[in-house]
């Protein structure tokens, strides 16, 4: 399941947002100038300093969010196992 559709990712999605910082420009094939960006995560746990146009960073950020999703699921499963698989039981 993609992280944007995962109910467990509702909170983490608010904390982890793609942040683009303009770091330069490039000239396209027909002479049009385009901005280049470095990217990071608002939560501070991912950064890509490579200079891309804005869409170039989406794949890296998507991979970062897949890793965040995996950690969230592992933590949820560990908490459930600690509570003997009964999430309604208080710790």
C-alpha positions as CSV (number, residue, x, y, z in Angstrom):
1,X,0.0,0.0,0.0
2,X,1.4,3.4,-0.9
3,X,2.1,5.7,2.1
4,X,-0.5,8.3,1.0
5,X,-3.2,5.7,1.4
6,X,-2.0,4.1,4.6
7,X,-4.1,5.1,7.7
8,X,-1.1,4.5,10.0
9,X,0.8,7.2,8.0
10,X,-1.7,10.0,8.7
11,X,0.4,11.5,11.5
12,X,3.8,10.9,10.0
13,X,2.7,12.5,6.7
14,X,2.1,15.7,8.5
15,X,5.5,15.7,10.0
16,X,7.4,14.5,6.9
17,X,7.0,17.0,4.1
18,X,9.1,17.6,1.0
19,X,11.0,20.9,1.3
20,X,12.6,22.3,-1.9
21,X,15.3,25.0,-1.8
22,X,16.3,26.9,-4.9
23,X,20.0,26.5,-5.4
24,X,20.6,27.6,-9.0
25,X,19.2,27.5,-12.6
26,X,19.7,25.6,-15.8
27,X,19.0,26.5,-19.4
28,X,16.7,24.1,-21.3
29,X,17.0,23.0,-24.9
30,X,15.2,26.0,-26.2
31,X,16.9,28.6,-24.0
32,X,14.3,28.6,-21.2
33,X,15.8,29.0,-17.8
34,X,14.5,26.6,-15.1
35,X,15.3,26.6,-11.4
36,X,17.2,23.8,-9.8
37,X,16.4,22.7,-6.2
38,X,18.0,20.7,-3.4
39,X,15.5,18.8,-1.3
40,X,15.0,17.7,2.2
41,X,12.4,16.4,4.6
42,X,10.7,18.8,7.0
43,X,11.3,16.3,9.8
44,X,15.0,16.6,9.2
45,X,15.8,12.9,8.6
46,X,16.3,13.0,4.8
47,X,18.2,15.3,2.5
48,X,19.2,15.2,-1.2
49,X,21.7,18.0,-2.0
50,X,21.8,17.1,-5.7
51,X,20.5,19.8,-8.0
52,X,17.3,18.8,-9.9
53,X,14.3,20.5,-11.2
54,X,11.4,20.2,-8.7
55,X,10.1,16.9,-10.1
56,X,13.5,15.2,-10.0
57,X,13.3,14.9,-6.2
58,X,9.9,13.1,-6.0
59,X,11.4,9.6,-6.5
60,X,13.9,10.1,-3.7
61,X,11.3,11.5,-1.3
62,X,8.9,8.7,-2.2
63,X,11.6,6.2,-1.2
64,X,12.2,8.1,2.1
65,X,8.5,7.9,2.9
66,X,8.4,4.2,2.1
67,X,11.2,3.7,4.7
68,X,9.2,5.9,7.2
69,X,6.1,3.7,6.5
70,X,8.1,0.6,7.2
71,X,9.4,1.9,10.5
72,X,5.8,3.0,11.5
73,X,4.5,-0.5,10.8
74,X,7.4,-2.2,12.6
75,X,6.8,0.0,15.7
76,X,3.0,-0.7,15.5
77,X,3.6,-4.5,15.3
78,X,6.1,-4.4,18.2
79,X,3.6,-2.5,20.3
80,X,0.9,-5.0,19.5
81,X,3.2,-7.9,20.3
82,X,4.2,-6.2,23.6
83,X,0.5,-6.0,24.5
84,X,0.0,-9.7,23.6
85,X,-1.7,-8.7,20.3
86,X,-4.6,-7.0,22.0
87,X,-4.5,-3.3,21.0
88,X,-7.5,-2.5,23.3
89,X,-5.4,-3.5,26.4
90,X,-3.6,-0.7,28.1
91,X,0.2,-1.1,28.6
